[in-house]
Amino acid sequence: MELQYLTETRRHLHQHPELSMQEFETTAFIKRQLDDMKISYESPLPTGLIATIPGSSSTAVAFRADIDALPIHEENDCEFKSTVDDVMHACGHDGHTTMLLGFARRVKQLADNNELKTTVHFIFQPSEETMAGANQLINSYDFKSLDAIYGLHMMPDNDEGTILSKPGVLTASATEYRFFINGTSAHVANKEQGHSAGKAVTFLLNQLSQLQHYHLPGLGHNIIHIGKFSAGEAINTVPSSGYLEGTIRTFDMDDLTTVKNQMERIRSACEIVTGTSVRIEFAEGYPPTINDSDAYRTMHQAAETTDLEWIEKEDPYLFGEDFAFYSTIAPTAFAFLGCRNEEQSYVTGLHTSTFNFDESVLIKGINVFEAILNQYEDKI
């Protein structure tokens, strides 16, 4: 019965994906599920919600699932394929949401039997992919006193039956940068009268590509990625406008400060060398996800009571994850749930148009959540 519920729930969510801060139908669906379970909830933002099942003690823990989808056209050939053009649950958030709903069903049963001592909060968070939904939620809701917050994320790089994490830093910070260039146009016959935005873009490309080598520690794990650039308007004119954007990934916030300061120097030098006007903007992204030592130990011990194989990673991931913001309000621990299944050809990565998984793996995730809860129940 549980697998049937999880399968139906996940496939409904998968067929009806919604982008960040547009998850209105997704939120309505979650509310209907919670109403059926007679679980109360609050909605501090237009989308997403926080449900609560009170326990009999002062101990309180929270579990988080993200609910948004990605602007990707799905290429899976399955009966529950996305019905929304160019929008897809390609990062497993349909699975995360389903796991949390399934876990809520189990916890509600404990509460109905007067067996729940720990208050449990279920965070259905919008906008993980963009706009830092976690941070928006924290700024809009009083979480009061929490002993810890936990999260799980699907991971197709590792087989079903595994769970992966590490102490300390688990994922990188993610910050976007954008250069806006204004030059002076001129006809190609009088090119010396212009100030080329194309030359400025070339200068920026050259300098940014050397930033890692000359200004950051050699042993650090950092990425200064150039994702998109353009310049010019016509084939026979000096380019009067240009643009360049990319992302910065680092585990050390001091390294991020170094990168941003050096980019400002590059911007200034570009103006001097090319005679253009250059402006840089940073979109403050996600800080590194850092596992609290006690919360990590609790999650590790809990997972070992399930049938999952615990894999402790040596190196952190270089992608960003906005679960990181929750560490500002409580100890946190985050892990990745293996969902690779070669027999079913579920082998493609996150954010790909063919990402998929078997719903039975969601039970393993719920078992971990329940085992974590039991760690707190046993101490009361």
N, C-alpha and C positions, 0 to 999 in steps of 0.2 A: 504493500500500500504506500509506503514512504517513497520508494523508487518511482512509482506511478505518479505521485504528486510532484516530485522533483522534475520528472521528465516533462510532464504537461506544463508545469510552471516555466521551466527554462525555455521550452520551445515556443511558448506564447511570447515571452519576452524577446526571444531571438527574432521572431517574425515581426515585432513591432519596436524596432530600435529608435531611439531619439538622441539627438546631439546634446552636448553640454548646455545646461540651463534651459533646455527645451523638453525636459523629461516629464511633461504634464500627464500624459496617458500612463506612463510607467509608474508615476507616483500614485495616480488614481487606482491602478491595478494593485499596488502594494497595500494601499489603504483598504481595499476590498478584502484582501487576504487577511489582514489584521483584524478587520471588523468581524469576519467570520470566526476568527480565533478568540474574539472578545479581548483583544489586547489594545490598550490605550496608546496614543501617540500624539506628538506635537509637530507642527510644521513651521519652523522659524524662517524658512526661505520659500519662495514660490514653488520650488520643486524639492523633492527629497523629504525625509522626515526622520524623527527619532522616536522609537517605540520603547516602552518600559514595562517590565514585569517586576513588581516589587517583591523583595524577599523579607524575611523576618529579622534580619540583622542590619548593622550599619555598613557592612561590606558591600561594595558596588563595583562592577566591572562592565566594560562596554566592548562590543564587537562591531566592526564596520564592514560594510559592503558599498562599493561604488556602483552607480546605476546608469551612467551615460554610455553612449555608443560613439562610433567613429565615422567620419565622412569617407567611407570606403565602399565601393561597389562589390557586393558579395558574388563570388564565383563558385560557391559550393552548389552541388546538384543534390539537394535534399528536400524533403517534403515540408520542412519548416524554415526554408530559406527566407531571408528578409523580404518583406513586402514593401519596403520603403526604398526608392531609388537612391543609390549612392550613399546609403547609411547602413552600417552593419555593426553588430556586436563582435568585433574582431579582437577584443582584448579580454574576453572572458567575464565581462561585468554582468552579463545575463546569468552566468554561473555563480558569481559572487552573491548576487541578489537572491537567487534561488536557495543557495546554502543558508543564508541568514534567515530566510523565511522558514526553511525546514528546521533550522535550529530553534527558532521561536516556537514552533509547534511542540518540540520536545520540552522546552523550558516551561511552556504554559501548562503542559500536563503535570510537571512536577509541582507547579504552583497550585494547580487545582486539587492536587493530592496533599496539599500542605507540607510538601517536602522541600520547598525552596527557601534557603536561608540568605542567599546572595541576591541583591537587586541586580538585574541584568538590563542593560540598555542596548538597543539594536539600532545602529546608525546606518540609515539608508542615504548615502551621501551623493549629491549631484556633482556633476562637472569635475571629475577627476582629470579628464584629458586636457581641459583648458580652464583657465580662469580660477584655478585653485579653490575648488568647491569646499575642501576641508577647511581652509582658512576662513572662507566666508561663513561657514557653519559655526566655527568657533567664535567668530565675532558677533554672531547673531543669537547665540543660545548660551544660557548659563548651565554648564555641565555639572556644576557643584563639585562634590568630592567623589573622585573616582580612584579606585585602587590601581587600575590599569586599563589600557585599551589594546585590543588585539585585532589583527587582520590577516587574511589569507588571500593569495593571488594565484590564479591558474598559471602553470608554467609548462608549455609544450616542448621545451628543450629536454625535459626529464620525464622518465617513464611513470605511468600510473603506479601507485604504491609507494611513491617517494615524497618526502617533504624536505625543503631546502631552506636554510637560513644561516646566519652567522652572528656572533657577538659583535657589538659595536656598529660601525657604518655598514649598511646593507645596500643602499642605492645612492646615487650621486645627486648633487644639486643640479638644477636645470634652469638656466637663465637665457632668455632670448635677447639678441641685440639687432639693431637696424641702423644702417647708415643712409642718410638722405643727402644727396649731392645736388647743388645748383651751380651750373657753369654759365658761360656766356656763349650764345650761339653765333655762328658766322658761316658764310658760304665757304665751301671747300677751297674756292679760288683765293679767298682771303683768310685762310685758316689761322694765320698769326694774330688776327684780331679777336679771336675767340679764346675761351678758357674751357678746355675739354673735360666734361664729366667722365668721358671714357678713360682719359688719362688718370683721373682720380680713382676710378674703380680699379684700374690696373695697379696703381700704387697701393691701394688698400689690400687687394688680393695678395700682393707680394709681402707686405708687412705683416698681415695677419697670419700668413702661412709660416712665418718665422717666429711668431710670438712664443709658441710652445718651446721651441728649441733654445731660445736665448733668455727667457725671462721666468721660467718655471723649473722647479726641481726635477732632475732627471728621473728620480724614483717615483715621482707622483703619477697618479692616474688622472689625466686631464684631457679634455677634448675641446678644441676651439674649431667648430665646424662651420664652414661656409655653405649655406644651403641654396642660396638664390642670389643672382645679381643681374643687372641690366643697365644699359646706357644708350642714349641717342634717340633721335626722332626720324631722321631721313638719311638716305644714302649719300647725299652730297652736302651735308651740313655738319659743323662741329657739334658734338653732343652737348646739349645744354642741361640735361638732367640725368641723374644716375641713382642707383639704389643697390644696396647689398644687405643681406640678412643671414643670420645663422644662429647657432645655439652654443652655449658654454656648458660643459659638464665637468664637475670637480667634486672631490670628496672633502676638501679642506676649504673652509670659507675664506681663509687668508689667501689661498691661491685664487679664489674668485675675485677678491679685492685687487690682487695684482693684475689679473687679466683686464678688469674694468679700467683701472688706472692707466695701464699701458695702451688700451684702446683709445682713451682720451688723448694721450700723447700722439698716437698715430693720426687721429682726426686732425689735431692741430698742425702736425707736420704736413699732412696732405693739403691743407689750405695754403700753406706757405709754398709748397713745391708746385702746385697746379694752378693757383690763383682762383680756385673755386671756393664756394661756401659749403661746409660739411657739418651736418648735425648728426649726433648719435643718440639713440634712445635704447634704454634697457627695459625689458619687461621682466620684472622680478618674478622668478619662477619658484620652484620648490627647493627647500633646503634638503640636505642629505637625510635619508631615513636612518636613524640610529637606534638600534635595539638597546633598551635598558637592560642592565645585567640581570636584575631580579626577575623582570617580566620575561626575558629571554629564557632564563632557567626554568621558569614555570611552564612556558610553552614547550620547551624541549622535553621536560619530564612528562608532561601531559601526552605529547605525541608518542613517546615511547610506550605508553600504555595501550596504544592502538596498534593496528597491523601495518602501520606505515614504517618505511625505512627512513631514518633521519640522516640527512646528508648535511654536514657542516661545510659550507663553502670557505675556500681560502681567500678568494678575492670578491669584493663587492661588485654589484652590477653598475654599469655606467648609464643606465636610464634613470629618469626621475620618477618620483612617486609622491603624490601629495599627502599620503598617510603621514609623511614626515611632520606635518603641522601639529598633529595630535600630541606630540611630545611636549608641546608648550603647556598642556593642561594636565597631563598625567603620564606616568611611565608607560611605554609602548613596546610592543613586540610584533614583528611582521615576518611572514614566511611565505614560501612559494610551494604550491601543491602540484606535483607532477601530474600531467594529463596526456602525455605522449602515448599513442597506441598504434604501433606500426601495423598490426593485423587489420585495423580498420582504416589505415592510411591517415590517421590523425597525427600528422608529423610536421605541419607547417607552423611557422612562428607567430608570435603575437603581432598584431597590426598587419596581418596579411589577409588577402581576400578569400583564402581557403581555410582559415583557422577554424577548428572544430574539436569537439571532445565528446566522450561517452558520459552520459549523465550519471552513471553509477559512481563515477569518481567523486561526485558531490557528497555522497554519503560519507566518504572518507574525510572530507573537510568538516562535515558536521560532527563526526566523531571526535575530531581534534578540538573543536569548539566545546563540545560537551566535556571532554577530558580536562580542558583548561578550567571550566566551571567547577568540575569536581575537585580540582586542586584547592580552590577557595572554600568549597563546601566542607572539605575534610578538615580545614584549619579552624572552623568556627565552632 
